[in-house]
Amino acid sequence: MDKIRLGVLGAGNIAALNVKGYLLDPRCEVAAVCDTDEVVGRQAAQDWGAPSFYRDLDDMLGDSSLDAIEVLTPTHLHHDHVIAALEAGKHVSVQKPAANTIEDARAMGAAAERNGRTLRISECFVHYPPLELAKKLVADGAIGKPTSLRIRTLVGQTDSSFQANLRPEGYGWRLDSRSPGGHLFDDMVHKYAMALWLLDLDITSVQAVVRRRDLFMEPCAVLFEYEDPMVLGTMEVQYAPKLYMRSSYYGADEFFEITGDEGLIWVTRATGEMLDLAPVMLFTGNDQGCRTTEFRDLDADWGAGFVRSSQHFIDALTHGTPADMSPESAAKVLQLCFAVYQASEIGAPVDPRTMTGSVTPTGWADW
Ligand SMILES: NC(=O)c1ccc[n+]([C@@H]2O[C@H](COP(=O)([O-])OP(=O)(O)OC[C@H]3O[C@@H](n4cnc5c(N)ncnc54)[C@H](O)[C@@H]3O)[C@@H](O)[C@H]2O)c1
């Protein structure tokens, strides 16, 4: 494929960040936009220079000149939309979370295999340069044998123009029974993906305490046991509703700490820019002395993960190489997500590898 003709399905709040990478890539042409909201869809088609607009997915899928579809519709629609696109012979990139259930994610993967097409789940954290660097440092042995991973998410406020311009319609489907859960499903799939991807180890047990605040927020403390019993992980989500933080995007930030026998790595930002620290820091030491290495010369803007994720999909289609994340990896992310809810519900450890279906925390969407 010389130039990939892409159709974009769903032109809502996150679409511009996703489409930017395609618009920047000379190997791709954004040829069509489909959205049931005609005003939103036509405006996006105009902004992105896409010659075709469709209100109906079947009409867009009938356009035989399109090679691939970027699915950016609400999560509960991913399963049907992705499978329809694959059955129509298109390659597909779909935003996280892959789907509302583990089986749906796997069925999407099976449809890709059946139709001989690429399906990947777009996970911007996998393509975020500071996290890519952290993973490489671990794999290169910079901290010796890894022993722990700590992931913190802090959600607060921001006055970023991105946040101010979000359309409220994008929130409705996240807050009712169309979603199996709140923040720990919708956003934290990124962090579950990191818990599995950064160390490239499977997680065998989860313990968790999950609370609820302000409809959607789910502060929590989580403990992961890895397949290597000498490796432990922790994940915390805190909510500071009156704290304004520096961010060009959502009012949230993430911090990652990976410890090994010989050192530790900090990734000090992701969605936001809260801390005045280098995006990645490596601390090492031996009997000759201690050393801090600051990595500042990398693109630490959170939007870079989206741009690179889109371009990675084009790479994969152009070269016929696998595209991250695979549907199976995305299904494992969902297993971890639902294991956290389940462990908190029953107050006991849960093996995420045994999870099927989905888990909805008690009281979710009862309002
Ligand atoms: N990577 C990230 O950090 C990130 C951030 C936000 C959202 N997302 C994911 O992206 C997806 C979209 O999220 P969003 O915030 O943009 O949602 P949104 O509700 O703002 O946008 C969805 C768009 O899809 C359109 N749509 C709905 N049903 C349709 C249909 N049947 N056919 C065509 N168009 C249809 C809507 O009109 C809307 O414009 C979700 O899966 C979400 O989880 C990922």
The ligand as a MOL file (V3000), in Angstrom:
LIG
                    3D

  0  0  0     0  0            999 V3000
M  V30 BEGIN CTAB
M  V30 COUNTS 44 48 0 0 0
M  V30 BEGIN ATOM
M  V30 1 N -6.4580 7.8540 24.3680 0
M  V30 2 C -7.1120 8.6460 25.1600 0
M  V30 3 O -6.5240 9.1980 26.0340 0
M  V30 4 C -8.5800 8.8980 24.9590 0
M  V30 5 C -9.1240 10.0960 25.4440 0
M  V30 6 C -10.4880 10.3190 25.2500 0
M  V30 7 C -11.2740 9.3590 24.6180 0
M  V30 8 N -10.7210 8.1760 24.2050 0 CHG=1
M  V30 9 C -11.5710 7.1410 23.5880 0
M  V30 10 O -12.0000 7.5880 22.3040 0
M  V30 11 C -13.3510 7.1770 22.0680 0
M  V30 12 C -14.1860 8.4270 21.7800 0
M  V30 13 O -14.1490 9.2760 22.9050 0
M  V30 14 P -14.6010 10.8170 22.8110 0
M  V30 15 O -14.2720 11.4320 24.1210 0
M  V30 16 O -14.0810 11.4340 21.5730 0 CHG=-1
M  V30 17 O -16.2020 10.6430 22.7090 0
M  V30 18 P -17.2650 11.6420 22.0810 0
M  V30 19 O -18.5800 11.2030 22.5880 0
M  V30 20 O -16.8130 13.0480 22.3080 0
M  V30 21 O -17.1680 11.3840 20.5050 0
M  V30 22 C -17.7850 10.2890 19.8660 0
M  V30 23 C -18.2760 10.7280 18.4870 0
M  V30 24 O -18.8470 9.5760 17.8460 0
M  V30 25 C -20.0490 9.9820 17.2160 0
M  V30 26 N -20.9130 8.7990 17.0630 0
M  V30 27 C -21.6400 8.1850 18.0340 0
M  V30 28 N -22.2880 7.1140 17.5030 0
M  V30 29 C -21.9670 7.0750 16.1960 0
M  V30 30 C -22.3180 6.1990 15.1250 0
M  V30 31 N -23.1410 5.1550 15.3200 0
M  V30 32 N -21.8000 6.4420 13.9000 0
M  V30 33 C -20.9830 7.5080 13.7030 0
M  V30 34 N -20.6180 8.3770 14.6750 0
M  V30 35 C -21.0940 8.1490 15.9080 0
M  V30 36 C -20.6290 11.0440 18.1300 0
M  V30 37 O -21.5640 11.8750 17.4370 0
M  V30 38 C -19.3660 11.7920 18.5590 0
M  V30 39 O -19.0740 12.8720 17.6900 0
M  V30 40 C -13.7890 6.4040 23.3270 0
M  V30 41 O -13.5870 5.0410 23.1390 0
M  V30 42 C -12.8380 6.9090 24.3980 0
M  V30 43 O -12.6050 5.9990 25.4410 0
M  V30 44 C -9.3950 7.9470 24.3490 0
M  V30 END ATOM
M  V30 BEGIN BOND
M  V30 1 1 1 2
M  V30 2 2 2 3
M  V30 3 1 2 4
M  V30 4 1 4 5
M  V30 5 2 4 44
M  V30 6 2 5 6
M  V30 7 1 6 7
M  V30 8 2 7 8
M  V30 9 1 8 9
M  V30 10 1 8 44
M  V30 11 1 9 10
M  V30 12 1 9 42
M  V30 13 1 10 11
M  V30 14 1 11 12
M  V30 15 1 11 40
M  V30 16 1 12 13
M  V30 17 1 13 14
M  V30 18 2 14 15
M  V30 19 1 14 16
M  V30 20 1 14 17
M  V30 21 1 17 18
M  V30 22 2 18 19
M  V30 23 1 18 20
M  V30 24 1 18 21
M  V30 25 1 21 22
M  V30 26 1 22 23
M  V30 27 1 23 24
M  V30 28 1 23 38
M  V30 29 1 24 25
M  V30 30 1 25 26
M  V30 31 1 25 36
M  V30 32 1 26 27
M  V30 33 1 26 35
M  V30 34 2 27 28
M  V30 35 1 28 29
M  V30 36 1 29 30
M  V30 37 2 29 35
M  V30 38 1 30 31
M  V30 39 2 30 32
M  V30 40 1 32 33
M  V30 41 2 33 34
M  V30 42 1 34 35
M  V30 43 1 36 37
M  V30 44 1 36 38
M  V30 45 1 38 39
M  V30 46 1 40 41
M  V30 47 1 40 42
M  V30 48 1 42 43
M  V30 END BOND
M  V30 END CTAB
M  END
